[in-house]
Amino acid sequence: MAEPKIQQTSDAAGLAALIARAAGQTGGEAKGLPPVERWNPPFCGDIDMEIRGDGTWFYMGTPIGRQPLVRLFSTVLRKDEDGRTYLVTPVEKVGIRVADAPFLAVEMSVTARNGASVLTFRTNVGDVVEAGPDHPLRFVIHGENSELKPYLHVRGRLEALVSRPVMYDLVELGEKAQIGGTEMFCVRSGGAVFPIMPAAELEALSR
């Protein structure tokens, strides 16, 4: 069986050109994000592309330095039920590696709407997402050092890891609230409440 064309490209620019041509075949839906959730192409294998934990994209071991290329790739990302992340076009699907989350939330703004706070995040690939019922925040305590890692739902099954500087600003907005009979330390956005950790655990960490 012949190698899929997407695996024969020798550089990221060539790969981007192929994806741009394929992703443009959206039946008049060129504006906005391609409808990758509706595409069901055959799996054509894995390619040597990785998104590292700091949000840097690598192709064949080399960082992709051109942000427009990274942005293009990000628009055809999809995470499937198998837990893997793919680049998807109408004609083929290829697997890539993701060290943590595919996106990084690098900026946050706080506004008021109808008397409630709204947290809006910007990702490293240009997505602007309001945290709320449709785009929840979740918090993970990770590693031996109990590192707090917030994640924001962006689209599909794709999330953005909230960068450390933004995470500190986010935690500053925290407050205590009763959730399910337990006092929790949490943040609010868009009328939704997102628990960070039990208030008792926070107090223990602060001692």
C-alpha positions as CSV (number, residue, x, y, z in Angstrom):
1,M,0.0,0.0,0.0
2,A,1.4,3.4,-0.9
3,E,2.4,5.8,1.8
4,P,-0.3,8.4,2.5
5,K,0.8,11.7,1.0
6,I,0.6,13.5,4.3
7,Q,3.5,11.3,5.6
8,Q,5.7,12.1,2.6
9,T,6.1,15.8,3.3
10,S,9.6,16.8,4.3
11,D,8.8,20.0,6.3
12,A,6.1,21.6,8.2
13,A,5.3,24.1,5.5
14,G,4.6,21.3,3.0
15,L,2.4,19.6,5.6
16,A,0.6,22.8,6.2
17,A,0.0,23.4,2.5
18,L,-1.6,19.9,2.2
19,I,-3.8,20.5,5.2
20,A,-4.8,23.9,4.0
21,R,-5.9,22.5,0.7
22,A,-7.8,19.6,2.3
23,A,-9.4,21.7,5.0
24,G,-10.6,24.2,2.5
25,Q,-13.0,21.6,1.1
26,T,-15.7,22.3,3.6
27,G,-18.6,23.1,1.3
28,G,-18.7,26.8,1.9
29,E,-17.8,26.7,5.6
30,A,-14.4,28.3,5.1
31,K,-15.1,30.9,7.6
32,G,-14.3,30.0,11.2
33,L,-13.1,26.6,12.3
34,P,-13.4,23.6,10.0
35,P,-16.1,21.2,11.1
36,V,-13.6,18.5,12.1
37,E,-16.2,16.7,14.4
38,R,-18.3,15.9,11.3
39,W,-15.5,14.5,9.2
40,N,-14.9,10.7,9.2
41,P,-11.8,10.1,7.1
42,P,-9.6,7.0,7.2
43,F,-6.7,6.8,9.6
44,C,-3.5,7.2,7.7
45,G,-0.9,6.5,10.5
46,D,1.1,8.7,12.8
47,I,3.4,11.5,11.9
48,D,6.4,12.9,13.8
49,M,4.6,15.9,15.3
50,E,4.4,16.7,19.0
51,I,2.9,19.4,21.2
52,R,5.1,19.8,24.3
53,G,3.9,20.7,27.7
54,D,4.9,24.3,27.2
55,G,2.7,24.6,24.2
56,T,5.5,24.4,21.6
57,W,4.8,22.4,18.5
58,F,7.6,20.2,17.0
59,Y,7.7,18.6,13.6
60,M,10.4,15.9,13.0
61,G,12.2,17.1,16.2
62,T,12.3,20.7,15.2
63,P,10.2,23.5,16.7
64,I,7.7,25.0,14.3
65,G,8.6,28.7,14.5
66,R,6.0,30.1,12.2
67,Q,2.9,30.9,14.3
68,P,0.6,30.9,11.2
69,L,1.5,27.3,10.6
70,V,0.8,26.4,14.3
71,R,-2.5,28.2,14.1
72,L,-3.5,26.3,10.9
73,F,-2.6,22.9,12.5
74,S,-4.6,23.8,15.6
75,T,-7.8,24.4,13.6
76,V,-7.8,20.7,12.4
77,L,-7.0,19.1,15.8
78,R,-9.4,16.6,17.2
79,K,-9.3,14.3,20.2
80,D,-11.2,11.1,19.8
81,E,-12.8,8.7,22.2
82,D,-9.6,6.6,22.2
83,G,-7.9,9.5,24.0
84,R,-5.5,10.2,21.2
85,T,-5.2,13.5,19.3
86,Y,-5.2,13.7,15.5
87,L,-4.9,16.2,12.7
88,V,-8.1,15.7,10.7
89,T,-9.1,16.7,7.1
90,P,-12.0,15.5,5.0
91,V,-9.7,12.9,3.4
92,E,-7.3,11.7,6.0
93,K,-6.6,11.5,9.8
94,V,-3.1,11.3,11.2
95,G,-2.0,10.8,14.8
96,I,0.3,13.2,16.7
97,R,1.7,13.2,20.2
98,V,0.5,15.6,22.9
99,A,2.5,15.8,26.2
100,D,-0.2,17.4,28.2
101,A,-2.9,19.6,26.7
102,P,-2.9,20.7,23.1
103,F,-3.4,24.4,23.9
104,L,-2.0,26.8,26.5
105,A,-4.1,29.6,28.1
106,V,-1.7,32.6,28.1
107,E,-4.0,35.5,29.1
108,M,-7.1,36.1,31.1
109,S,-9.4,39.0,31.5
110,V,-12.2,39.5,34.1
111,T,-15.4,41.4,33.2
112,A,-18.9,41.7,34.7
113,R,-22.1,40.7,33.0
114,N,-25.5,40.8,34.6
115,G,-23.8,41.2,37.9
116,A,-21.7,38.0,37.5
117,S,-18.0,37.7,36.7
118,V,-16.9,36.3,33.3
119,L,-13.4,35.0,32.9
120,T,-12.2,35.1,29.3
121,F,-9.0,33.3,28.2
122,R,-6.8,33.7,25.2
123,T,-4.8,30.6,24.1
124,N,-1.4,30.5,22.5
125,V,-3.1,29.7,19.1
126,G,-5.5,32.5,19.2
127,D,-8.7,31.0,20.6
128,V,-10.7,33.3,22.8
129,V,-12.9,31.3,25.2
130,E,-15.2,32.4,28.0
131,A,-15.3,30.0,31.0
132,G,-18.8,29.0,31.8
133,P,-21.2,26.1,31.5
134,D,-20.2,25.3,27.9
135,H,-16.5,25.8,28.6
136,P,-15.8,24.6,32.1
137,L,-12.6,24.9,34.1
138,R,-11.3,21.8,35.9
139,F,-8.5,21.6,38.4
140,V,-6.0,18.8,38.9
141,I,-3.5,18.3,41.8
142,H,-0.5,16.8,40.0
143,G,2.8,15.2,41.1
144,E,4.7,14.7,44.3
145,N,4.8,18.5,44.9
146,S,1.0,18.8,44.7
147,E,1.2,21.1,41.7
148,L,-2.2,22.8,40.8
149,K,-3.0,22.5,37.1
150,P,-6.1,24.2,35.8
151,Y,-7.6,23.2,32.4
152,L,-10.1,25.0,30.3
153,H,-12.4,23.3,27.8
154,V,-11.9,24.8,24.4
155,R,-13.8,22.7,21.9
156,G,-14.6,19.1,21.3
157,R,-12.5,17.1,23.7
158,L,-9.7,19.6,23.5
159,E,-8.5,21.6,26.5
160,A,-6.0,24.4,27.3
161,L,-3.7,24.1,30.2
162,V,-3.7,27.4,32.1
163,S,-0.2,28.8,32.1
164,R,1.4,29.3,35.5
165,P,1.3,33.2,35.5
166,V,-2.4,33.1,34.6
167,M,-3.0,30.3,37.1
168,Y,-1.8,32.6,39.9
169,D,-4.2,35.4,38.8
170,L,-7.0,32.8,38.6
171,V,-6.5,31.5,42.1
172,E,-6.5,35.1,43.4
173,L,-10.1,35.2,42.3
174,G,-11.0,32.1,44.4
175,E,-13.6,32.1,47.1
176,K,-15.2,29.6,49.5
177,A,-18.6,28.1,48.7
178,Q,-20.7,25.1,49.8
179,I,-20.8,22.4,47.1
180,G,-22.5,19.1,47.8
181,G,-22.3,19.7,51.5
182,T,-18.5,20.4,51.5
183,E,-16.9,23.8,51.8
184,M,-14.9,24.2,48.6
185,F,-12.4,26.8,47.4
186,C,-13.7,27.7,43.9
187,V,-13.9,30.3,41.1
188,R,-16.9,31.6,39.3
189,S,-17.4,32.5,35.7
190,G,-20.5,33.0,33.5
191,G,-22.8,31.9,36.2
192,A,-21.0,28.6,36.9
193,V,-19.0,27.5,39.9
194,F,-15.8,25.6,39.4
195,P,-14.3,23.9,42.5
196,I,-10.5,24.0,42.9
197,M,-10.1,21.9,46.1
198,P,-11.8,21.5,49.5
199,A,-11.2,24.5,51.7
200,A,-9.7,22.3,54.4
201,E,-7.0,21.1,52.0
202,L,-6.2,24.7,51.0
203,E,-5.8,25.7,54.6
204,A,-3.5,22.7,55.2
205,L,-1.3,23.8,52.3
206,S,-1.1,27.3,53.6
207,R,0.3,26.3,57.0
